[in-house]
Amino acid sequence: MLKKLKTFISVFALVLICAFAPTLESCKSCNSSKDLGIEETSDTTLRAINARITAEPNNIVHYLERARYYSGLKKYAEANADIVRAKAIDSTKADIYFTAGQIHFDQQRVVEAYKDYQKCIEKDPQHKEGLLEKAAMDIALNNYELALQQINNVLRQDERVAYAYYLKGRLYRQVRDTTLALSSYQTAIEVDPSYYDAYVEAGLVCASYGNPLAKEYYNSAIDLHPNFVEPYYNKAIFLQETGVKNPSNYQEAIQCYDKIIGIDANFSAAYFNKGFVNLVYLKDYQKGIEAFNLALEKNPAYYQAAYNRALCFEGKGDKTNAEADLNLALKIKPDYTEAAVELGRLRGDN
């Protein structure tokens, strides 16, 4: 009896092998290098990811990792192919749609990205990253109530998510609630003291109503990224706009513009604004002319620089050069009304 049972098992096993032979061969084909998206490469990072895929061909984590890597290289066709592979393995995973959203957003395909983040949340209503990225887009779309619900969903799960408070700040700033906006940015900074964007945004909120804390927030942003133009520029604008109350701010603004020029010598707006401070606030027309000269050298189409240089020449009593610059401004921009009016006034036209 035992011998007969062994014989039956052997025959049954053989039948199973024969029955599933095509399927096994098909799976082998599915796991071929081509189907897994694996090609020979000298890229060590990509080779490492490919090795993980070869070892675990049914693990979507590796395909999503490779999709993000390809997206970083702007190889979007390859990235999207890996999204398709991940969906073929398990289309229920929220991370697939979140990654797809990131890739679409990288391509500026915002409609597709929004749909991907929505799908991500449908698959997992508690997906924190998906909720926040969709909330960011909803803020841009003026869907404030929905955005706030999504942000608060994340904070109920984890009250230490700095990005959630940052998004709240953006939302409140957009609806012009500066008190709640500043409070949200401050909380983001408390959670993450290295949050550069939160310092910049907090500075902008303070600057909008002349709060001197703006300068401190910009200084903190500068400490974090001393070679970024943005915080110097924002600080300089704030200083020149508040110089009426504190005249020393004008010179400090010029120092900020000089710092910007040291970072980026081709940043024509820094030369222009430096000239503007000298022209309008300090009445130092010669320094204004020098700054506008450089603005036009960096950007010959800078018609506003030509116009303001004309005002500097006029301030020095040099009508000839003033008229020449007004004509230059009109040559660059023929419909420049301010230059035409000023030129007529200089010429004594009625």
Phi, psi and omega per residue, in radians:
M1 nan -0.793 -3.138
L2 -1.073 -0.718 3.141
K3 -1.102 -0.708 3.124
K4 -1.133 -0.675 -3.141
L5 -1.112 -0.748 3.123
K6 -1.089 -0.708 3.132
T7 -1.117 -0.705 3.135
F8 -1.107 -0.786 -3.137
I9 -1.065 -0.758 -3.135
S10 -1.084 -0.790 3.140
V11 -1.132 -0.731 -3.127
F12 -1.105 -0.714 3.104
A13 -1.084 -0.713 3.135
L14 -1.127 -0.691 3.104
V15 -1.095 -0.745 3.131
L16 -1.067 -0.777 -3.141
I17 -1.073 -0.783 3.134
C18 -1.128 -0.712 -3.085
A19 -1.144 -0.654 -3.062
F20 -1.758 0.100 -3.141
A21 -0.965 -0.807 3.132
P22 -1.078 -0.686 -3.127
T23 -1.134 -0.756 3.129
L24 -1.109 -0.689 3.120
E25 -1.163 -0.666 3.116
S26 -1.111 -0.745 3.127
C27 -1.102 -0.684 3.116
K28 -1.064 -0.688 3.118
S29 -1.154 -0.707 -3.132
C30 -1.097 -0.541 -3.114
N31 -1.666 0.291 3.069
S32 -1.200 2.815 -3.116
S33 -1.003 -0.674 -3.110
K34 -1.145 -0.801 -3.105
D35 -1.207 -0.466 3.101
L36 -1.489 -0.047 3.130
G37 1.314 0.464 -3.078
I38 -1.793 2.156 3.079
E39 -2.272 2.805 3.103
E40 -1.093 2.351 -3.132
T41 -2.651 2.633 3.073
S42 -1.641 -0.046 3.132
D43 -1.301 1.935 -3.042
T44 -1.135 -0.628 3.120
T45 -1.137 -0.802 -3.140
L46 -1.143 -0.671 3.108
R47 -1.085 -0.684 3.134
A48 -1.142 -0.737 3.110
I49 -1.133 -0.753 3.132
N50 -1.049 -0.649 3.128
A51 -1.116 -0.683 3.118
R52 -1.170 -0.661 3.101
I53 -1.143 -0.737 3.115
T54 -1.062 -0.707 -3.127
A55 -1.249 -0.604 -3.126
E56 -2.339 1.325 -3.038
P57 -1.174 -0.221 -3.134
N58 -1.896 0.287 3.126
N59 -1.749 1.917 -3.046
I60 -1.153 -0.398 -3.118
V61 -0.968 -0.711 -3.090
H62 -1.231 -0.656 3.112
Y63 -1.166 -0.669 3.114
L64 -1.195 -0.639 3.077
E65 -1.073 -0.780 -3.127
R66 -1.203 -0.629 3.104
A67 -1.059 -0.770 3.124
R68 -1.137 -0.667 3.132
Y69 -1.133 -0.802 3.104
Y70 -1.061 -0.707 3.138
S71 -1.073 -0.685 3.090
G72 -1.086 -0.485 3.089
L73 -1.578 0.055 -3.090
K74 1.114 0.458 3.038
K75 -1.678 1.314 -2.967
Y76 -1.276 -0.535 3.110
A77 -1.108 -0.760 3.122
E78 -1.165 -0.701 3.129
A79 -1.086 -0.799 3.139
N80 -1.144 -0.576 3.100
A81 -1.105 -0.636 3.110
D82 -1.250 -0.552 3.038
I83 -1.090 -0.757 3.113
V84 -1.070 -0.738 3.129
R85 -1.101 -0.734 -3.140
A86 -1.109 -0.730 3.119
K87 -1.120 -0.615 3.134
A88 -1.136 -0.518 3.131
I89 -1.368 -0.846 -3.135
D90 -2.793 1.709 -3.056
S91 -1.366 0.037 -3.116
T92 -1.568 -0.147 -3.028
K93 -1.399 2.168 -3.098
A94 -1.109 -0.579 -3.101
D95 -1.053 -0.509 3.122
I96 -1.084 -0.802 -3.070
Y97 -1.294 -0.563 3.070
F98 -1.116 -0.799 3.129
T99 -1.136 -0.693 3.084
A100 -1.050 -0.684 3.101
G101 -1.100 -0.738 3.108
Q102 -1.066 -0.744 -3.110
I103 -1.175 -0.750 3.094
H104 -1.121 -0.675 3.137
F105 -1.151 -0.679 3.083
D106 -1.022 -0.528 3.135
Q107 -1.563 0.066 -3.089
Q108 1.115 0.458 3.062
R109 -1.664 1.289 -2.932
V110 -1.217 -0.551 3.126
V111 -1.116 -0.811 3.113
E112 -1.133 -0.678 3.124
A113 -1.076 -0.776 -3.141
Y114 -1.044 -0.754 3.129
K115 -1.131 -0.666 3.118
D116 -1.117 -0.774 3.141
Y117 -1.144 -0.637 3.073
Q118 -1.083 -0.767 3.125
K119 -1.124 -0.674 3.107
C120 -1.011 -0.805 -3.125
I121 -1.203 -0.597 3.079
E122 -1.089 -0.693 3.138
K123 -1.274 -0.599 3.135
D124 -2.534 1.681 -3.081
P125 -1.085 -0.213 -3.140
Q126 -1.865 0.262 -3.111
H127 -1.254 1.812 -2.973
K128 -1.083 -0.808 -3.098
E129 -1.129 -0.732 3.126
G130 -1.112 -0.735 3.125
L131 -1.063 -0.747 -3.081
L132 -1.262 -0.698 3.137
E133 -1.183 -0.649 3.079
K134 -1.208 -0.664 3.098
A135 -1.056 -0.713 3.125
A136 -1.047 -0.713 3.125
M137 -1.260 -0.615 3.116
D138 -1.166 -0.569 3.066
I139 -1.101 -0.780 3.125
A140 -1.105 -0.507 -3.136
L141 -1.572 0.086 -3.121
N142 1.166 0.368 3.053
N143 -1.545 1.153 -2.938
Y144 -1.161 -0.761 -3.112
E145 -1.098 -0.780 3.126
L146 -1.125 -0.742 3.136
A147 -1.061 -0.768 -3.123
L148 -1.123 -0.686 3.091
Q149 -1.040 -0.761 -3.107
Q150 -1.190 -0.711 3.107
I151 -1.111 -0.814 -3.120
N152 -1.138 -0.553 3.058
N153 -1.011 -0.786 3.130
V154 -1.131 -0.779 -3.096
L155 -1.186 -0.472 3.031
R156 -1.170 -0.539 3.105
Q157 -1.376 -0.664 -3.086
D158 -2.700 1.898 -3.083
E159 -1.367 0.051 -3.118
R160 -1.900 0.555 3.114
V161 -1.701 1.778 -3.053
A162 -1.064 -0.672 -3.109
Y163 -1.078 -0.569 3.124
A164 -1.120 -0.760 3.117
Y165 -1.196 -0.630 3.093
Y166 -1.062 -0.772 3.119
L167 -1.133 -0.631 3.057
K168 -1.060 -0.727 3.109
G169 -1.045 -0.774 3.112
R170 -1.084 -0.732 -3.132
L171 -1.079 -0.878 -3.100
Y172 -1.167 -0.602 3.094
R173 -1.126 -0.653 -3.116
Q174 -1.199 -0.549 3.102
V175 -1.634 0.202 3.037
R176 1.148 0.532 3.004
D177 -1.726 1.489 -3.030
T178 -1.163 -0.518 -3.126
T179 -1.135 -0.906 -3.140
L180 -1.217 -0.570 3.108
A181 -1.088 -0.872 -3.131
L182 -1.109 -0.716 3.115
S183 -1.053 -0.700 -3.140
S184 -1.174 -0.757 3.106
Y185 -1.118 -0.677 3.119
Q186 -1.097 -0.689 3.113
T187 -1.163 -0.703 3.088
A188 -1.016 -0.716 3.138
I189 -1.202 -0.664 3.095
E190 -1.078 -0.718 3.138
V191 -1.236 -0.696 -3.120
D192 -2.373 1.649 -3.095
P193 -1.114 -0.159 3.122
S194 -1.779 0.322 -3.054
Y195 -1.422 1.547 -3.083
Y196 -0.948 -0.906 -3.068
D197 -1.047 -0.595 -3.139
A198 -1.177 -0.664 3.079
Y199 -1.109 -0.779 -3.134
V200 -1.086 -0.805 -3.112
E201 -1.164 -0.690 3.096
A202 -1.090 -0.675 3.085
G203 -1.082 -0.741 3.135
L204 -1.120 -0.682 3.120
V205 -1.120 -0.829 3.138
C206 -1.093 -0.729 -3.128
A207 -1.100 -0.510 -3.083
S208 -1.123 -0.385 3.065
Y209 -2.231 0.471 2.990
G210 1.234 0.340 -3.138
N211 -1.271 2.137 -3.109
P212 -1.078 -0.229 3.063
L213 -1.091 -0.351 3.121
A214 -0.942 -0.793 -3.118
K215 -1.037 -0.707 -3.121
E216 -1.191 -0.692 3.100
Y217 -1.133 -0.720 3.102
Y218 -1.132 -0.672 3.105
N219 -1.086 -0.678 3.112
S220 -1.138 -0.694 3.093
A221 -1.116 -0.691 3.105
I222 -1.117 -0.706 3.108
D223 -1.043 -0.654 3.141
L224 -1.273 -0.698 -3.095
H225 -2.384 1.373 -3.051
P226 -1.147 -0.214 3.129
N227 -1.880 0.261 3.044
F228 -1.592 2.334 3.127
V229 -1.240 -0.671 -2.979
E230 -0.869 -0.936 -3.065
P231 -1.177 -0.586 3.069
Y232 -1.110 -0.761 -3.110
Y233 -1.126 -0.823 3.129
N234 -1.079 -0.707 3.125
K235 -1.119 -0.750 -3.129
A236 -1.095 -0.753 3.117
I237 -1.053 -0.782 3.124
F238 -1.062 -0.761 -3.106
L239 -1.121 -0.767 -3.116
Q240 -1.239 -0.482 3.122
E241 -1.378 -0.327 -3.136
T242 -1.924 0.198 -3.127
G243 -1.161 -0.370 3.113
V244 -1.051 -0.703 3.141
K245 -1.416 -0.499 -3.122
N246 -2.452 1.595 -3.036
P247 -0.995 -0.423 3.124
S248 -1.147 -0.306 3.121
N249 -1.080 -0.512 -3.100
Y250 -1.114 -0.809 3.129
Q251 -1.171 -0.610 3.108
E252 -1.184 -0.613 3.076
A253 -1.091 -0.772 3.119
I254 -1.067 -0.656 3.095
Q255 -1.093 -0.661 3.090
C256 -1.129 -0.747 3.116
Y257 -1.118 -0.663 3.083
D258 -1.114 -0.646 3.104
K259 -1.126 -0.731 3.105
I260 -1.050 -0.781 -3.139
I261 -1.083 -0.608 3.074
G262 -1.155 -0.544 3.114
I263 -1.402 -0.764 -3.096
D264 -2.435 1.712 -3.063
A265 -1.162 -0.239 -3.127
N266 -1.742 0.159 -3.120
F267 -1.369 1.543 -2.983
S268 -1.100 -0.542 -3.136
A269 -1.106 -0.511 3.116
A270 -1.172 -0.729 3.084
Y271 -1.128 -0.759 -3.126
F272 -1.052 -0.861 -3.080
N273 -1.163 -0.595 3.064
K274 -1.084 -0.759 3.081
G275 -1.112 -0.685 -3.116
F276 -1.103 -0.751 3.118
V277 -1.069 -0.767 3.131
N278 -1.149 -0.656 -3.129
L279 -1.249 -0.969 -2.951
V280 -1.429 -0.761 -2.990
Y281 -1.723 -0.710 -3.056
L282 -1.696 -0.242 -3.118
K283 0.973 0.524 3.074
D284 -1.675 1.511 -2.977
Y285 -1.186 -0.611 -3.133
Q286 -1.139 -0.774 3.104
K287 -1.165 -0.569 3.069
G288 -1.099 -0.794 3.122
I289 -1.035 -0.783 -3.127
E290 -1.063 -0.714 -3.134
A291 -1.211 -0.747 3.134
F292 -1.187 -0.559 3.034
N293 -0.977 -0.804 -3.096
L294 -1.237 -0.631 3.098
A295 -1.055 -0.746 3.141
L296 -1.277 -0.535 3.087
E297 -1.141 -0.710 3.140
K298 -1.331 -0.539 -3.111
N299 -2.469 1.583 -3.089
P300 -1.081 -0.271 3.122
A301 -1.603 0.175 -3.060
Y302 -1.399 1.386 -3.045
Y303 -1.130 -0.521 3.107
Q304 -1.144 -0.580 3.113
A305 -1.179 -0.686 3.099
A306 -1.117 -0.740 3.135
Y307 -1.087 -0.814 -3.102
N308 -1.255 -0.528 3.041
R309 -1.141 -0.641 3.068
A310 -1.035 -0.709 3.123
L311 -1.142 -0.605 3.075
C312 -1.132 -0.788 3.107
F313 -1.075 -0.708 3.109
E314 -1.087 -0.725 3.107
G315 -1.053 -0.501 3.110
K316 -1.533 -0.037 -3.116
G317 1.442 0.278 -3.116
D318 -1.748 1.489 -3.078
K319 -1.202 -0.565 -3.085
T320 -1.079 -0.893 3.132
N321 -1.226 -0.534 3.095
A322 -1.101 -0.806 3.129
E323 -1.128 -0.673 3.135
A324 -1.072 -0.719 -3.132
D325 -1.259 -0.593 3.081
L326 -1.153 -0.670 3.064
N327 -1.146 -0.648 3.095
L328 -1.113 -0.768 3.127
A329 -1.043 -0.725 -3.139
L330 -1.267 -0.490 3.060
K331 -1.172 -0.701 3.132
I332 -1.239 -0.744 -3.106
K333 -2.348 1.583 -3.048
P334 -1.008 -0.466 -3.118
D335 -1.699 0.439 -3.122
Y336 -1.392 1.642 -3.002
T337 -1.041 -0.776 -3.088
E338 -1.028 -0.735 -3.137
A339 -1.166 -0.705 3.141
A340 -1.113 -0.757 3.136
V341 -1.121 -0.778 -3.135
E342 -1.127 -0.683 3.121
L343 -1.138 -0.728 3.088
G344 -1.088 -0.687 3.133
R345 -1.138 -0.756 3.136
L346 -1.096 -0.636 -3.098
R347 -1.427 -0.164 -3.128
G348 1.374 0.392 3.119
D349 -1.206 2.577 3.081
N350 -1.535 nan nan
